[in-house]
């Protein structure tokens, strides 16, 4: 994968990374492991540190309430973003049988038979997330109701796009699933 600067230029320049998804698909049956883009989380951490500094300045100037609010809320954000990029903490592994996702060292696994309907859902003007249906997921699980309500009826989602644009991740997952189901 390309570096932070190249990745940022590619994102600003438009639809420039479908080749990466095709390169990953060429590695079927895998396993292929995708990791979150460190660039995004390092930038968010830097912004958080900036706001912690602003909050510290506010405290020094006697604006304690807003200052402590900034220090605590953005300080927690920095810690969370740092935890997201620790090696091994978050990943998506694709193989012939299905995929394994790791979020803050907690692992989950789904077979290709159980995961359907991958699609990208916009969450802002510049960001989309990948959502899907997970047959084995019980409708009463925490978050399933919210996922269905906000994610075009899907009951599961990934926390990151793993360095790819959402639509390219959708294409990769859909084509990988098709190959896996037809290979077995």
Backbone torsions as a table, in degrees:
resi	resn	phi	psi	omega
1	UNK	NA	155.6	-177.5
2	UNK	-79.5	167.1	-178.7
3	UNK	-75.8	177.6	-176.4
4	UNK	-59.5	-48.6	-178.3
5	UNK	-62.6	-44.7	178.5
6	UNK	-64.9	-39.5	179.3
7	UNK	-63.0	-43.7	179.6
8	UNK	-63.2	-43.9	179.1
9	UNK	-62.9	-41.8	178.6
10	UNK	-61.3	-41.7	-179.6
11	UNK	-65.8	-41.2	-179.6
12	UNK	-71.9	-28.6	-176.3
13	UNK	-81.7	-6.2	177.6
14	UNK	108.6	-150.7	-171.4
15	UNK	-78.4	83.3	-172.5
16	UNK	-118.0	1.6	-174.2
17	UNK	-117.9	20.8	178.4
18	UNK	-65.3	-23.6	178.4
19	UNK	-63.7	-34.1	178.3
20	UNK	-63.1	-43.3	178.5
21	UNK	-64.3	-40.2	178.6
22	UNK	-65.0	-39.4	177.4
23	UNK	-62.7	-40.6	177.8
24	UNK	-66.8	-40.6	179.2
25	UNK	-63.6	-32.7	179.0
26	UNK	-65.0	-16.1	179.9
27	UNK	-91.0	11.2	174.5
28	UNK	-60.6	139.8	10.9
29	UNK	-88.9	6.8	175.5
30	UNK	83.5	-159.9	8.1
31	UNK	-76.8	150.9	173.7
32	UNK	-123.9	130.9	179.8
33	UNK	-113.0	126.8	177.3
34	UNK	-108.6	141.7	179.8
35	UNK	-120.3	156.4	176.8
36	UNK	-61.7	152.6	176.0
37	UNK	-70.0	115.5	179.3
38	UNK	-65.4	-30.1	-177.6
39	UNK	-57.6	-46.3	-178.7
40	UNK	-60.4	-47.7	-175.3
41	UNK	-73.8	-32.0	175.1
42	UNK	-66.6	-41.2	177.4
43	UNK	-63.3	-41.8	178.6
44	UNK	-66.5	-37.0	176.8
45	UNK	-64.5	-41.5	179.3
46	UNK	-62.5	-42.5	177.2
47	UNK	-62.7	-40.9	177.9
48	UNK	-62.1	-42.8	178.1
49	UNK	-62.7	-39.4	177.5
50	UNK	-58.9	-46.8	-179.6
51	UNK	-69.9	-31.1	173.3
52	UNK	-63.4	-40.5	177.0
53	UNK	-64.1	-41.3	177.0
54	UNK	-63.1	-42.7	177.7
55	UNK	-61.7	-40.6	178.0
56	UNK	-62.7	-40.2	176.6
57	UNK	-63.4	-40.6	177.5
58	UNK	-62.4	-40.3	178.4
59	UNK	-62.2	-44.2	-179.5
60	UNK	-64.1	-29.5	-180.0
61	UNK	-87.0	1.0	177.1
62	UNK	94.8	6.8	177.4
63	UNK	-97.9	68.9	-170.0
64	UNK	-64.5	-41.9	-174.6
65	UNK	-63.2	-53.8	-179.4
66	UNK	-67.6	-36.7	179.7
67	UNK	-61.7	-50.0	179.3
68	UNK	-66.0	-34.4	176.1
69	UNK	-59.5	-47.9	179.5
70	UNK	-63.7	-45.3	-178.0
71	UNK	-62.4	-46.5	-177.1
72	UNK	-71.0	-50.1	-175.3
73	UNK	-67.3	-46.4	-179.2
74	UNK	-76.8	-27.4	174.0
75	UNK	-63.8	-42.5	175.5
76	UNK	-62.7	-40.0	177.6
77	UNK	-60.1	-42.6	178.6
78	UNK	-60.3	-44.0	179.7
79	UNK	-63.1	-44.4	179.9
80	UNK	-63.7	-44.4	179.4
81	UNK	-65.8	-36.5	177.3
82	UNK	-64.1	-41.5	179.3
83	UNK	-65.2	-27.8	-177.7
84	UNK	-71.9	-25.0	-176.7
85	UNK	-105.2	4.1	175.8
86	UNK	-64.1	131.6	-178.8
87	UNK	-53.4	131.9	178.7
88	UNK	86.6	-9.8	-177.2
89	UNK	-75.2	-35.1	-176.1
90	UNK	-142.8	132.8	-179.5
91	UNK	-166.4	165.5	173.0
92	UNK	-132.9	117.2	-179.3
93	UNK	-110.0	125.5	178.2
94	UNK	-105.5	136.1	172.8
95	UNK	-146.0	-173.7	-175.6
96	UNK	-64.1	-33.8	-175.0
97	UNK	-84.4	-28.3	-177.1
98	UNK	168.6	-148.3	178.4
99	UNK	-136.4	151.0	177.1
100	UNK	-120.8	128.1	178.3
101	UNK	-115.4	139.0	179.0
102	UNK	-119.3	125.5	177.3
103	UNK	-128.3	114.1	-177.5
104	UNK	49.0	50.5	176.4
105	UNK	70.6	1.3	175.4
106	UNK	-95.3	127.6	-175.6
107	UNK	-104.6	144.4	172.0
108	UNK	-134.7	154.2	-178.0
109	UNK	-136.3	142.9	175.8
110	UNK	-138.5	141.5	176.2
111	UNK	-84.0	159.3	178.7
112	UNK	-65.7	-28.3	177.2
113	UNK	-66.6	-32.7	-176.1
114	UNK	-86.9	-16.6	-176.5
115	UNK	-107.9	120.9	-178.0
116	UNK	-138.8	166.5	170.3
117	UNK	64.8	41.9	177.7
118	UNK	-62.9	132.1	177.0
119	UNK	-153.0	156.4	177.8
120	UNK	-97.5	130.1	179.6
121	UNK	-118.1	121.5	179.1
122	UNK	-66.4	136.5	175.3
123	UNK	-114.2	-10.9	173.9
124	UNK	-158.6	-175.7	-179.8
125	UNK	-68.1	-24.0	-175.6
126	UNK	-119.8	-0.4	-173.8
127	UNK	-132.8	139.1	174.5
128	UNK	-134.0	154.1	176.2
129	UNK	-119.1	157.5	179.2
130	UNK	-95.8	125.6	178.1
131	UNK	-121.1	160.0	-178.2
132	UNK	-161.9	170.1	174.6
133	UNK	-98.2	134.0	177.4
134	UNK	-118.3	106.8	-173.4
135	UNK	-58.2	-39.1	-175.4
136	UNK	-78.2	-5.6	-178.4
137	UNK	-81.4	128.2	179.2
138	UNK	-75.5	140.6	-176.7
139	UNK	-65.9	-18.7	-179.1
140	UNK	-86.2	-5.5	-177.9
141	UNK	-64.7	151.1	179.2
142	UNK	-56.1	130.3	177.3
143	UNK	89.4	-19.9	-177.4
144	UNK	-62.9	-41.4	179.0
145	UNK	-62.7	-45.9	179.7
146	UNK	-64.9	-40.5	176.9
147	UNK	-59.1	-44.8	179.4
148	UNK	-63.9	-38.9	-176.7
149	UNK	-69.2	-38.1	-173.5
150	UNK	-108.8	-5.1	-173.1
151	UNK	-121.5	46.3	175.8
152	UNK	53.0	40.6	176.4
153	UNK	81.1	-1.2	179.6
154	UNK	-79.6	156.5	-176.6
155	UNK	-113.3	8.0	179.8
156	UNK	-149.8	157.9	178.8
157	UNK	-153.1	162.5	174.1
158	UNK	-96.6	146.0	-179.4
159	UNK	-77.5	-10.3	-175.0
160	UNK	-152.5	163.7	175.6
161	UNK	-100.5	5.9	171.3
162	UNK	54.5	46.3	175.4
163	UNK	81.2	-0.5	178.7
164	UNK	-112.7	159.5	169.5
165	UNK	-67.2	151.6	-176.3
166	UNK	-56.4	-45.3	-177.9
167	UNK	-65.5	-34.3	177.7
168	UNK	-69.5	-35.8	175.0
169	UNK	-66.7	-41.0	175.8
170	UNK	-58.4	-48.2	-180.0
171	UNK	-60.4	-44.3	179.5
172	UNK	-61.1	-49.6	-178.5
173	UNK	-63.6	-42.8	-179.3
174	UNK	-64.0	-46.2	-179.3
175	UNK	-70.6	-36.7	177.4
176	UNK	-62.9	-42.7	178.7
177	UNK	-60.8	-46.5	179.5
178	UNK	-59.4	-44.9	178.9
179	UNK	-62.6	-43.4	-177.6
180	UNK	-65.3	-41.9	-178.8
181	UNK	-69.8	-33.2	179.4
182	UNK	-83.2	-20.1	179.8
183	UNK	-80.5	-26.6	-174.5
184	UNK	-105.8	NA	NA
